[in-house]
Amino acid sequence: MSINLPKFSSKFINHHLSRINSEFEYFRNLELDINISRGIPALNQLALSQALLDESLKKSYFNEEGIDCRNYGFHQGLIELRRLFSPLIGLPPEQIVAHGNSSLTLMFECVAQAWQQGMIDSDQPWSQIEGGISFICAVPGYDRHFAICEYFDIRMISVPMLENGPDIELIKSLVANDSSIKGMWCVPKYSNPTGIVYSDKIIETLASMPTAAKDFRLFWDNAYMIHGIADSNDEIKNIYDVCLNYGNENRALVFASTSKMTLPGSGVAFLASSKNNINWWLKGARIRNVGPDKVNQLKQLRFFKDIDHIMELMAEHQKILKPKFDLVDKIFSERLKKFVVISWTKPRGGYFISLNVIPGTASIIVELAKQLGVIFSTPGSCFPYGLDENDGQLRIAPSFPDIESLEFTLQVICSCIEKASFEYLNQIDSSNS
């Protein structure tokens, strides 16, 4: 890959290498043990929902329909909870499932059920298709999506993530001419790890584009639907409504959860789609299990109360998260702006920042940080099969540490970035001498 490297004199490079090597040794002697590799809510964020554990169920275990939530059954989940989240998810309550604590589990189950049985409009199970099947993956993207594909040996086709969403012209061409492409992973709002928000045009095209596979599905992972950190929450088009308008009612499988609203280990996950798709999922669910944790759903419902309380809770999350994201931008700007080829995203929501470093140095930076006792990223994790051909992208997850610890950790990371970058430039300078 050809890049325009900054032009520094040998004197400048050697001066900064000497400075940064001294700083690096200082950090090494501290014997640090820091891990910010995942987008985990901080302890004070978890404290916002402590009432879920402290209060438990002081009223009763029965919902408005008279269901005893301690018992089996009712695979679609509590109607009150589905009704509460309906305006946020964008589908009517009868087309929403509330089940389990992880939307990733629901995604896995949908792929597994299609793998074994096919979708409602499939001619055969996906596992029996000669030559195998493929999914489109926007890159950089979410590593757990890619892991599901690897688990089922589903080929992954990488498509670049652009400023307003994935390369839609490339996607249109791919799906129109390849019937093996059965799905596409989408994080349409505050995408992991770039923070990109899909434009209206891209959403319209994804909903309307002709596909060679009649059972093509958009796996619409709307994990950050109300997780803004800017002053105003971005709005995106309702993918189900747009698909319906173009006669593709079954195309979108919409996923969401309360995991980063309340307690990640005991949230509630949602699947929303056409009535046909929901019935298809319920058919398998009634065989896989004996019903969701309705006690937890009732607790979440009584904790949330209504939309206004949900938005108040998310405003409290925003107050905790925004200063951390602002701090990343501040420190990176102060320490890395000298490297004109190093850039990072400035998301308006979500949990991640995508950092682009000098190609060929990402793995070195992570190894240097590991030597100092800091784990913050896995090179290539945001690409299918863990392969970043340019070795130039890293994911920053600033949510978990307190602000003081984060500031220190970012200084350590910047030290590693500077060390790897100046050593790379020094190598280039020496070879050109």
MARZALO-110588 format. One record per residue (C-alpha): residue number from 1; z, x, y. Coordinates in nm, 2 decimals. Layout:
BEGIN
+--------+--------+--------+--------+
| drennu |     c3 |     c1 |     c2 |
+--------+--------+--------+--------+
|    NUM |      Z |      X |      Y |
...
+--------+--------+--------+--------+
END
This chain:
BEGIN
+--------+--------+--------+--------+
| drennu |     c3 |     c1 |     c2 |
+--------+--------+--------+--------+
|      1 |   0.00 |   0.00 |   0.00 |
|      2 |  -0.10 |   0.14 |   0.34 |
|      3 |   0.17 |   0.12 |   0.61 |
|      4 |   0.20 |   0.25 |   0.96 |
|      5 |   0.50 |   0.47 |   0.95 |
|      6 |   0.69 |   0.55 |   1.27 |
|      7 |   0.59 |   0.89 |   1.43 |
|      8 |   0.90 |   1.11 |   1.45 |
|      9 |   0.92 |   1.48 |   1.51 |
|     10 |   1.06 |   1.71 |   1.24 |
|     11 |   1.35 |   1.79 |   1.48 |
|     12 |   1.43 |   1.42 |   1.53 |
|     13 |   1.42 |   1.35 |   1.15 |
|     14 |   1.64 |   1.65 |   1.06 |
|     15 |   1.89 |   1.56 |   1.34 |
|     16 |   1.93 |   1.21 |   1.20 |
|     17 |   1.94 |   1.32 |   0.84 |
|     18 |   2.23 |   1.55 |   0.92 |
|     19 |   2.41 |   1.27 |   1.10 |
|     20 |   2.35 |   1.01 |   0.83 |
|     21 |   2.44 |   1.25 |   0.55 |
|     22 |   2.78 |   1.31 |   0.71 |
|     23 |   2.83 |   0.94 |   0.75 |
|     24 |   2.73 |   0.88 |   0.39 |
|     25 |   2.99 |   1.14 |   0.26 |
|     26 |   3.25 |   0.97 |   0.47 |
|     27 |   3.18 |   0.63 |   0.31 |
|     28 |   3.17 |   0.80 |  -0.04 |
|     29 |   3.52 |   0.93 |   0.01 |
|     30 |   3.65 |   0.58 |   0.08 |
|     31 |   3.59 |   0.48 |  -0.29 |
|     32 |   3.48 |   0.13 |  -0.20 |
|     33 |   3.45 |  -0.17 |  -0.43 |
|     34 |   3.24 |  -0.44 |  -0.26 |
|     35 |   3.00 |  -0.69 |  -0.41 |
|     36 |   2.80 |  -0.93 |  -0.19 |
|     37 |   2.50 |  -0.97 |  -0.43 |
|     38 |   2.51 |  -1.36 |  -0.45 |
|     39 |   2.52 |  -1.63 |  -0.19 |
|     40 |   2.88 |  -1.74 |  -0.26 |
|     41 |   3.08 |  -1.96 |  -0.02 |
|     42 |   3.37 |  -1.78 |   0.14 |
|     43 |   3.73 |  -1.87 |   0.07 |
|     44 |   3.77 |  -2.05 |   0.40 |
|     45 |   3.47 |  -2.26 |   0.32 |
|     46 |   3.63 |  -2.36 |  -0.01 |
|     47 |   3.94 |  -2.45 |   0.17 |
|     48 |   3.75 |  -2.72 |   0.36 |
|     49 |   3.74 |  -2.91 |   0.03 |
|     50 |   4.08 |  -2.83 |  -0.10 |
|     51 |   4.17 |  -3.20 |  -0.07 |
|     52 |   3.95 |  -3.26 |  -0.38 |
|     53 |   4.21 |  -3.07 |  -0.59 |
|     54 |   4.52 |  -3.16 |  -0.40 |
|     55 |   4.47 |  -3.53 |  -0.36 |
|     56 |   4.31 |  -3.61 |  -0.70 |
|     57 |   4.27 |  -3.98 |  -0.76 |
|     58 |   4.56 |  -4.16 |  -0.59 |
|     59 |   4.39 |  -4.50 |  -0.61 |
|     60 |   4.24 |  -4.58 |  -0.95 |
|     61 |   3.99 |  -4.45 |  -1.19 |
|     62 |   3.76 |  -4.76 |  -1.15 |
|     63 |   3.46 |  -4.77 |  -0.93 |
|     64 |   3.32 |  -5.08 |  -0.75 |
|     65 |   3.14 |  -5.20 |  -1.07 |
|     66 |   3.46 |  -5.18 |  -1.27 |
|     67 |   3.35 |  -4.87 |  -1.46 |
|     68 |   3.65 |  -4.67 |  -1.60 |
|     69 |   3.53 |  -4.33 |  -1.49 |
|     70 |   3.75 |  -4.16 |  -1.75 |
|     71 |   3.53 |  -4.29 |  -2.03 |
|     72 |   3.19 |  -4.23 |  -2.18 |
|     73 |   2.85 |  -4.35 |  -2.07 |
|     74 |   2.66 |  -4.44 |  -1.75 |
|     75 |   2.42 |  -4.14 |  -1.76 |
|     76 |   2.27 |  -4.21 |  -1.42 |
|     77 |   2.60 |  -4.16 |  -1.24 |
|     78 |   2.81 |  -4.37 |  -1.01 |
|     79 |   2.60 |  -4.61 |  -0.80 |
|     80 |   2.82 |  -4.56 |  -0.49 |
|     81 |   2.76 |  -4.18 |  -0.49 |
|     82 |   2.39 |  -4.23 |  -0.54 |
|     83 |   2.39 |  -4.48 |  -0.26 |
|     84 |   2.58 |  -4.24 |  -0.03 |
|     85 |   2.34 |  -3.95 |  -0.09 |
|     86 |   2.02 |  -4.17 |  -0.09 |
|     87 |   1.95 |  -4.12 |   0.29 |
|     88 |   1.99 |  -3.74 |   0.25 |
|     89 |   1.79 |  -3.71 |  -0.07 |
|     90 |   1.52 |  -3.95 |   0.05 |
|     91 |   1.49 |  -4.18 |  -0.24 |
|     92 |   1.65 |  -4.52 |  -0.33 |
|     93 |   1.97 |  -4.51 |  -0.54 |
|     94 |   1.80 |  -4.65 |  -0.85 |
|     95 |   1.57 |  -4.35 |  -0.84 |
|     96 |   1.85 |  -4.09 |  -0.83 |
|     97 |   2.05 |  -3.94 |  -1.11 |
|     98 |   2.40 |  -3.79 |  -1.04 |
|     99 |   2.48 |  -3.57 |  -1.33 |
|    100 |   2.67 |  -3.25 |  -1.40 |
|    101 |   2.78 |  -2.99 |  -1.14 |
|    102 |   2.46 |  -2.78 |  -1.12 |
|    103 |   2.11 |  -2.87 |  -1.00 |
|    104 |   1.99 |  -2.56 |  -1.18 |
|    105 |   2.10 |  -2.73 |  -1.51 |
|    106 |   1.89 |  -3.03 |  -1.43 |
|    107 |   1.59 |  -2.81 |  -1.36 |
|    108 |   1.64 |  -2.63 |  -1.69 |
|    109 |   1.67 |  -2.97 |  -1.87 |
|    110 |   1.35 |  -3.10 |  -1.71 |
|    111 |   1.15 |  -2.79 |  -1.82 |
|    112 |   1.31 |  -2.81 |  -2.16 |
|    113 |   1.23 |  -3.17 |  -2.21 |
|    114 |   0.87 |  -3.12 |  -2.10 |
|    115 |   0.86 |  -2.82 |  -2.33 |
|    116 |   0.97 |  -3.03 |  -2.63 |
|    117 |   0.82 |  -3.37 |  -2.55 |
|    118 |   0.58 |  -3.33 |  -2.25 |
|    119 |   0.60 |  -3.52 |  -1.93 |
|    120 |   0.53 |  -3.90 |  -1.92 |
|    121 |   0.17 |  -3.83 |  -1.84 |
|    122 |   0.12 |  -3.53 |  -2.07 |
|    123 |  -0.12 |  -3.54 |  -2.36 |
|    124 |   0.11 |  -3.31 |  -2.57 |
|    125 |   0.44 |  -3.12 |  -2.53 |
|    126 |   0.40 |  -2.81 |  -2.30 |
|    127 |   0.51 |  -2.59 |  -2.59 |
|    128 |   0.20 |  -2.69 |  -2.80 |
|    129 |  -0.06 |  -2.62 |  -2.53 |
|    130 |  -0.30 |  -2.36 |  -2.66 |
|    131 |  -0.28 |  -2.04 |  -2.45 |
|    132 |   0.05 |  -2.14 |  -2.30 |
|    133 |   0.13 |  -2.28 |  -1.95 |
|    134 |   0.19 |  -2.14 |  -1.60 |
|    135 |   0.41 |  -2.20 |  -1.30 |
|    136 |   0.33 |  -2.11 |  -0.94 |
|    137 |   0.61 |  -1.90 |  -0.78 |
|    138 |   0.63 |  -1.83 |  -0.41 |
|    139 |   0.74 |  -1.47 |  -0.34 |
|    140 |   0.99 |  -1.36 |  -0.25 |
|    141 |   1.17 |  -1.64 |  -0.42 |
|    142 |   1.47 |  -1.75 |  -0.62 |
|    143 |   1.55 |  -1.54 |  -0.92 |
|    144 |   1.71 |  -1.82 |  -1.12 |
|    145 |   1.39 |  -2.02 |  -1.11 |
|    146 |   1.20 |  -1.72 |  -1.25 |
|    147 |   1.46 |  -1.68 |  -1.52 |
|    148 |   1.39 |  -2.03 |  -1.64 |
|    149 |   1.02 |  -1.95 |  -1.68 |
|    150 |   1.10 |  -1.63 |  -1.86 |
|    151 |   1.33 |  -1.81 |  -2.10 |
|    152 |   1.05 |  -2.05 |  -2.20 |
|    153 |   0.78 |  -1.78 |  -2.19 |
|    154 |   0.60 |  -1.96 |  -1.91 |
|    155 |   0.36 |  -1.74 |  -1.72 |
|    156 |   0.44 |  -1.70 |  -1.35 |
|    157 |   0.17 |  -1.68 |  -1.08 |
|    158 |   0.29 |  -1.52 |  -0.76 |
|    159 |   0.18 |  -1.66 |  -0.43 |
|    160 |   0.28 |  -1.50 |  -0.10 |
|    161 |   0.54 |  -1.68 |   0.12 |
|    162 |   0.40 |  -1.70 |   0.47 |
|    163 |   0.55 |  -1.80 |   0.80 |
|    164 |   0.54 |  -2.18 |   0.74 |
|    165 |   0.56 |  -2.19 |   0.36 |
|    166 |   0.36 |  -2.05 |   0.06 |
|    167 |   0.00 |  -1.96 |   0.09 |
|    168 |  -0.14 |  -2.32 |   0.05 |
|    169 |  -0.51 |  -2.23 |   0.04 |
|    170 |  -0.45 |  -2.00 |  -0.26 |
|    171 |  -0.23 |  -2.27 |  -0.42 |
|    172 |  -0.50 |  -2.53 |  -0.38 |
|    173 |  -0.76 |  -2.31 |  -0.54 |
|    174 |  -0.53 |  -2.22 |  -0.83 |
|    175 |  -0.42 |  -2.57 |  -0.93 |
|    176 |  -0.77 |  -2.72 |  -0.89 |
|    177 |  -0.92 |  -2.49 |  -1.14 |
|    178 |  -0.65 |  -2.41 |  -1.40 |
|    179 |  -0.52 |  -2.69 |  -1.62 |
|    180 |  -0.25 |  -2.45 |  -1.76 |
|    181 |  -0.07 |  -2.46 |  -1.43 |
|    182 |   0.19 |  -2.73 |  -1.49 |
|    183 |   0.45 |  -2.67 |  -1.22 |
|    184 |   0.55 |  -2.50 |  -0.90 |
|    185 |   0.89 |  -2.39 |  -0.78 |
|    186 |   0.97 |  -2.50 |  -0.43 |
|    187 |   1.27 |  -2.44 |  -0.20 |
|    188 |   1.12 |  -2.63 |   0.09 |
|    189 |   1.41 |  -2.59 |   0.34 |
|    190 |   1.57 |  -2.26 |   0.43 |
|    191 |   1.39 |  -2.11 |   0.13 |
|    192 |   1.58 |  -1.85 |  -0.08 |
|    193 |   1.57 |  -1.57 |   0.03 |
|    194 |   1.35 |  -1.59 |   0.34 |
|    195 |   1.49 |  -1.90 |   0.51 |
|    196 |   1.14 |  -2.04 |   0.56 |
|    197 |   1.10 |  -2.41 |   0.63 |
|    198 |   0.79 |  -2.57 |   0.48 |
|    199 |   0.56 |  -2.71 |   0.75 |
|    200 |   0.44 |  -3.08 |   0.75 |
|    201 |   0.09 |  -2.96 |   0.67 |
|    202 |   0.20 |  -2.76 |   0.37 |
|    203 |   0.41 |  -3.05 |   0.23 |
|    204 |   0.12 |  -3.29 |   0.29 |
|    205 |  -0.12 |  -3.06 |   0.10 |
|    206 |   0.12 |  -3.00 |  -0.19 |
|    207 |   0.15 |  -3.38 |  -0.23 |
|    208 |  -0.22 |  -3.46 |  -0.20 |
|    209 |  -0.41 |  -3.16 |  -0.35 |
|    210 |  -0.62 |  -3.23 |  -0.67 |
|    211 |  -0.48 |  -3.06 |  -0.98 |
|    212 |  -0.66 |  -2.98 |  -1.30 |
|    213 |  -0.34 |  -3.07 |  -1.49 |
|    214 |  -0.26 |  -3.44 |  -1.46 |
|    215 |   0.10 |  -3.37 |  -1.55 |
|    216 |   0.15 |  -3.11 |  -1.27 |
|    217 |   0.50 |  -3.12 |  -1.12 |
|    218 |   0.66 |  -2.99 |  -0.80 |
|    219 |   1.01 |  -2.87 |  -0.88 |
|    220 |   1.15 |  -2.95 |  -0.54 |
|    221 |   1.47 |  -2.76 |  -0.51 |
|    222 |   1.62 |  -2.90 |  -0.19 |
|    223 |   1.94 |  -2.70 |  -0.22 |
|    224 |   1.99 |  -2.66 |   0.15 |
|    225 |   1.89 |  -3.00 |   0.27 |
|    226 |   2.18 |  -3.02 |   0.53 |
|    227 |   2.28 |  -2.65 |   0.53 |
|    228 |   2.17 |  -2.56 |   0.88 |
|    229 |   2.33 |  -2.28 |   1.08 |
|    230 |   2.13 |  -2.32 |   1.40 |
|    231 |   2.23 |  -2.57 |   1.67 |
|    232 |   2.00 |  -2.83 |   1.53 |
|    233 |   1.92 |  -2.91 |   1.16 |
|    234 |   1.55 |  -2.88 |   1.07 |
|    235 |   1.38 |  -3.18 |   0.93 |
|    236 |   1.11 |  -3.18 |   0.67 |
|    237 |   0.88 |  -3.45 |   0.54 |
|    238 |   1.00 |  -3.66 |   0.25 |
|    239 |   0.80 |  -3.52 |  -0.04 |
|    240 |   0.83 |  -3.83 |  -0.26 |
|    241 |   0.70 |  -4.06 |   0.02 |
|    242 |   0.41 |  -3.83 |   0.08 |
|    243 |   0.33 |  -3.80 |  -0.29 |
|    244 |   0.35 |  -4.18 |  -0.31 |
|    245 |   0.11 |  -4.22 |  -0.02 |
|    246 |  -0.15 |  -4.01 |  -0.20 |
|    247 |  -0.12 |  -4.19 |  -0.53 |
|    248 |   0.08 |  -3.90 |  -0.69 |
|    249 |   0.41 |  -4.08 |  -0.74 |
|    250 |   0.52 |  -3.88 |  -1.04 |
|    251 |   0.44 |  -3.54 |  -0.89 |
|    252 |   0.77 |  -3.44 |  -0.73 |
|    253 |   1.10 |  -3.38 |  -0.91 |
|    254 |   1.36 |  -3.35 |  -0.63 |
|    255 |   1.69 |  -3.16 |  -0.69 |
|    256 |   2.00 |  -3.13 |  -0.48 |
|    257 |   2.37 |  -3.08 |  -0.52 |
|    258 |   2.71 |  -3.08 |  -0.35 |
|    259 |   2.78 |  -2.73 |  -0.48 |
|    260 |   2.77 |  -2.56 |  -0.14 |
|    261 |   2.93 |  -2.86 |   0.03 |
|    262 |   3.25 |  -2.88 |  -0.16 |
|    263 |   3.35 |  -2.66 |  -0.46 |
|    264 |   3.06 |  -2.48 |  -0.64 |
|    265 |   3.23 |  -2.49 |  -0.97 |
|    266 |   3.28 |  -2.87 |  -0.96 |
|    267 |   3.01 |  -3.02 |  -0.74 |
|    268 |   2.77 |  -3.30 |  -0.84 |
|    269 |   2.40 |  -3.24 |  -0.90 |
|    270 |   2.12 |  -3.49 |  -0.83 |
|    271 |   1.77 |  -3.55 |  -0.97 |
|    272 |   1.55 |  -3.79 |  -0.78 |
|    273 |   1.19 |  -3.90 |  -0.86 |
|    274 |   0.97 |  -4.19 |  -0.95 |
|    275 |   1.12 |  -4.47 |  -1.17 |
|    276 |   0.90 |  -4.34 |  -1.46 |
|    277 |   1.03 |  -3.99 |  -1.43 |
|    278 |   1.39 |  -4.10 |  -1.40 |
|    279 |   1.35 |  -4.31 |  -1.72 |
|    280 |   1.19 |  -4.02 |  -1.89 |
|    281 |   1.49 |  -3.79 |  -1.80 |
|    282 |   1.74 |  -4.06 |  -1.90 |
|    283 |   1.58 |  -4.10 |  -2.24 |
|    284 |   1.65 |  -3.73 |  -2.32 |
|    285 |   1.99 |  -3.73 |  -2.15 |
|    286 |   2.12 |  -4.01 |  -2.37 |
|    287 |   2.06 |  -3.78 |  -2.67 |
|    288 |   2.18 |  -3.46 |  -2.51 |
|    289 |   2.52 |  -3.58 |  -2.39 |
|    290 |   2.76 |  -3.88 |  -2.37 |
|    291 |   2.76 |  -3.92 |  -1.99 |
|    292 |   2.85 |  -3.72 |  -1.68 |
|    293 |   3.19 |  -3.63 |  -1.54 |
|    294 |   3.24 |  -3.96 |  -1.35 |
|    295 |   3.60 |  -3.87 |  -1.26 |
|    296 |   3.46 |  -3.58 |  -1.06 |
|    297 |   3.20 |  -3.80 |  -0.90 |
|    298 |   3.47 |  -4.05 |  -0.80 |
|    299 |   3.67 |  -3.77 |  -0.64 |
|    300 |   3.37 |  -3.64 |  -0.45 |
|    301 |   3.28 |  -3.99 |  -0.33 |
|    302 |   3.63 |  -4.06 |  -0.20 |
|    303 |   3.64 |  -3.72 |  -0.04 |
|    304 |   3.31 |  -3.76 |   0.14 |
|    305 |   3.37 |  -4.12 |   0.24 |
|    306 |   3.04 |  -4.16 |   0.44 |
|    307 |   2.75 |  -3.98 |   0.59 |
|    308 |   2.95 |  -3.91 |   0.91 |
|    309 |   3.22 |  -3.73 |   0.72 |
|    310 |   2.95 |  -3.53 |   0.52 |
|    311 |   2.80 |  -3.41 |   0.85 |
|    312 |   3.14 |  -3.32 |   0.99 |
|    313 |   3.21 |  -3.11 |   0.68 |
|    314 |   2.87 |  -2.93 |   0.71 |
|    315 |   2.94 |  -2.86 |   1.08 |
|    316 |   3.26 |  -2.68 |   0.97 |
|    317 |   3.06 |  -2.48 |   0.72 |
|    318 |   2.82 |  -2.39 |   1.00 |
|    319 |   3.10 |  -2.26 |   1.22 |
|    320 |   3.20 |  -2.02 |   0.95 |
|    321 |   2.84 |  -1.91 |   0.85 |
|    322 |   2.66 |  -1.87 |   1.18 |
|    323 |   2.87 |  -1.58 |   1.31 |
|    324 |   2.80 |  -1.39 |   0.99 |
|    325 |   2.42 |  -1.44 |   1.01 |
|    326 |   2.43 |  -1.34 |   1.38 |
|    327 |   2.63 |  -1.03 |   1.29 |
|    328 |   2.36 |  -0.92 |   1.04 |
|    329 |   2.09 |  -0.95 |   1.30 |
|    330 |   2.30 |  -0.77 |   1.56 |
|    331 |   2.39 |  -0.47 |   1.33 |
|    332 |   2.04 |  -0.44 |   1.19 |
|    333 |   1.89 |  -0.45 |   1.54 |
|    334 |   2.13 |  -0.18 |   1.66 |
|    335 |   2.07 |   0.05 |   1.36 |
|    336 |   1.73 |  -0.02 |   1.22 |
|    337 |   1.51 |  -0.10 |   1.52 |
|    338 |   1.39 |   0.26 |   1.53 |
|    339 |   1.21 |   0.20 |   1.21 |
|    340 |   0.92 |  -0.03 |   1.32 |
|    341 |   0.82 |  -0.11 |   0.96 |
|    342 |   1.17 |  -0.24 |   0.87 |
|    343 |   1.21 |  -0.62 |   0.94 |
|    344 |   1.44 |  -0.90 |   0.84 |
|    345 |   1.43 |  -1.28 |   0.86 |
|    346 |   1.64 |  -1.48 |   1.10 |
|    347 |   1.70 |  -1.80 |   0.91 |
|    348 |   1.81 |  -2.13 |   1.07 |
|    349 |   2.00 |  -2.23 |   0.76 |
|    350 |   2.07 |  -2.16 |   0.40 |
|    351 |   2.25 |  -1.86 |   0.26 |
|    352 |   2.02 |  -1.56 |   0.26 |
|    353 |   1.83 |  -1.31 |   0.47 |
|    354 |   1.52 |  -1.13 |   0.34 |
|    355 |   1.51 |  -0.76 |   0.43 |
|    356 |   1.18 |  -0.57 |   0.42 |
|    357 |   1.22 |  -0.19 |   0.41 |
|    358 |   0.98 |   0.10 |   0.38 |
|    359 |   0.78 |   0.05 |   0.06 |
|    360 |   0.91 |   0.27 |  -0.22 |
|    361 |   1.27 |   0.28 |  -0.08 |
|    362 |   1.43 |  -0.05 |  -0.19 |
|    363 |   1.54 |   0.09 |  -0.53 |
|    364 |   1.67 |   0.41 |  -0.36 |
|    365 |   1.87 |   0.21 |  -0.11 |
|    366 |   2.04 |   0.00 |  -0.37 |
|    367 |   2.12 |   0.31 |  -0.58 |
|    368 |   2.27 |   0.49 |  -0.27 |
|    369 |   2.48 |   0.18 |  -0.19 |
|    370 |   2.60 |   0.17 |  -0.55 |
|    371 |   2.71 |   0.54 |  -0.52 |
|    372 |   2.93 |   0.42 |  -0.23 |
|    373 |   3.07 |   0.13 |  -0.42 |
|    374 |   2.87 |  -0.14 |  -0.26 |
|    375 |   2.66 |  -0.39 |  -0.46 |
|    376 |   2.45 |  -0.60 |  -0.24 |
|    377 |   2.11 |  -0.66 |  -0.40 |
|    378 |   1.89 |  -0.61 |  -0.71 |
|    379 |   1.55 |  -0.46 |  -0.63 |
|    380 |   1.27 |  -0.69 |  -0.75 |
|    381 |   1.50 |  -0.99 |  -0.82 |
|    382 |   1.31 |  -1.21 |  -0.57 |
|    383 |   0.98 |  -1.16 |  -0.77 |
|    384 |   0.87 |  -1.28 |  -1.11 |
|    385 |   0.97 |  -1.05 |  -1.40 |
|    386 |   1.18 |  -0.86 |  -1.15 |
|    387 |   0.88 |  -0.66 |  -1.04 |
|    388 |   0.83 |  -0.59 |  -0.67 |
|    389 |   0.52 |  -0.37 |  -0.68 |
|    390 |   0.59 |  -0.24 |  -0.33 |
|    391 |   0.96 |  -0.18 |  -0.39 |
|    392 |   1.01 |  -0.29 |  -0.04 |
|    393 |   1.22 |  -0.61 |  -0.03 |
|    394 |   1.59 |  -0.67 |  -0.06 |
|    395 |   1.81 |  -0.99 |  -0.04 |
|    396 |   2.11 |  -1.00 |   0.19 |
|    397 |   2.39 |  -1.25 |   0.11 |
|    398 |   2.64 |  -1.25 |   0.40 |
|    399 |   2.84 |  -1.56 |   0.32 |
|    400 |   3.13 |  -1.45 |   0.11 |
|    401 |   3.31 |  -1.16 |   0.30 |
|    402 |   3.53 |  -1.23 |   0.61 |
|    403 |   3.36 |  -1.12 |   0.93 |
|    404 |   3.55 |  -0.79 |   0.95 |
|    405 |   3.46 |  -0.69 |   0.59 |
|    406 |   3.10 |  -0.80 |   0.64 |
|    407 |   3.07 |  -0.58 |   0.95 |
|    408 |   3.19 |  -0.28 |   0.76 |
|    409 |   2.97 |  -0.36 |   0.46 |
|    410 |   2.66 |  -0.39 |   0.68 |
|    411 |   2.73 |  -0.05 |   0.83 |
|    412 |   2.75 |   0.10 |   0.48 |
|    413 |   2.42 |  -0.07 |   0.39 |
|    414 |   2.25 |   0.05 |   0.71 |
|    415 |   2.37 |   0.40 |   0.63 |
|    416 |   2.20 |   0.38 |   0.30 |
|    417 |   1.88 |   0.24 |   0.45 |
|    418 |   1.87 |   0.51 |   0.72 |
|    419 |   1.93 |   0.78 |   0.46 |
|    420 |   1.66 |   0.66 |   0.23 |
|    421 |   1.42 |   0.61 |   0.52 |
|    422 |   1.47 |   0.94 |   0.69 |
|    423 |   1.45 |   1.12 |   0.35 |
|    424 |   1.12 |   0.94 |   0.29 |
|    425 |   0.99 |   1.03 |   0.63 |
|    426 |   1.10 |   1.39 |   0.59 |
|    427 |   0.91 |   1.41 |   0.26 |
|    428 |   0.60 |   1.28 |   0.43 |
|    429 |   0.64 |   1.52 |   0.72 |
|    430 |   0.68 |   1.81 |   0.49 |
|    431 |   0.37 |   1.73 |   0.29 |
|    432 |   0.17 |   1.70 |   0.61 |
|    433 |   0.29 |   2.04 |   0.74 |
+--------+--------+--------+--------+
END
